[in-house]
């Protein structure tokens, strides 16, 4: 994907959709996209690659640590990045592995916090921020899960890292009533987030078109985008206590 399209994605997110944080969907990103986020002031939560699978194989685990190191060494000069994702997306707890990834991240960059996206309640928190994919909302219940039922931690920052998406698959050519309901579901989650001081932000799945259960789901108010980039977007306070501040590395 050329640099101008990468930059255009950041512009759409910041100016078109009015979001303030993007989660880069657990795979390495183009430097052109991160550069554009730096220039526009769009905050970034970036992650190591992977989805759900965790292995006990020592070579595999070495690669995970290598991915953490490469992610941070390649990107720590970018002021837009506020959070390192050091856990395989939606994976089960693995204290041995994730103690190593967190320690490595903190040694390489003591100025930023770590996160690790999970999709189940009661996960052990080794990171600085409890990051959770919340697909609780079905249209007729509470838009977000009760934080106290998701994490045992009473003080750690809490960030919703996915919501809606496949829960209500919507195509851009669906009838107006369905598309309006799709948008309202996102707004109800945002209202719930804004009304809860315990939640730092809510990231919707996803920015661009993604095939979901034989349908196409797109972020509300965004009908056609020029890229198939799978990205997360967030309207949020992003108010988790940033006790570490990004700085340039020499």
Secondary structure, DSSP 8 states (H G I E B T S, - for coil): --HHHHHHHHHIIIIIS--SEEE-TTS---HHHHHHHHHHT-EEEEE-S-BS-----HHHHHHHHHHHHHHHHHHTT-TTEEEEE-S-BT----HHHHHHHHHHHHHH-TTSEEE--B-STT----SSEEEEE-----SSS-SS--HHHH-S-SSSEEEEEE-SGGGG---TTS-HHHHHHHHHHHHHHHHHHHT-TT--EEEEE-SS-EEETTEEE--TT----S-----EEEEE---S---S------
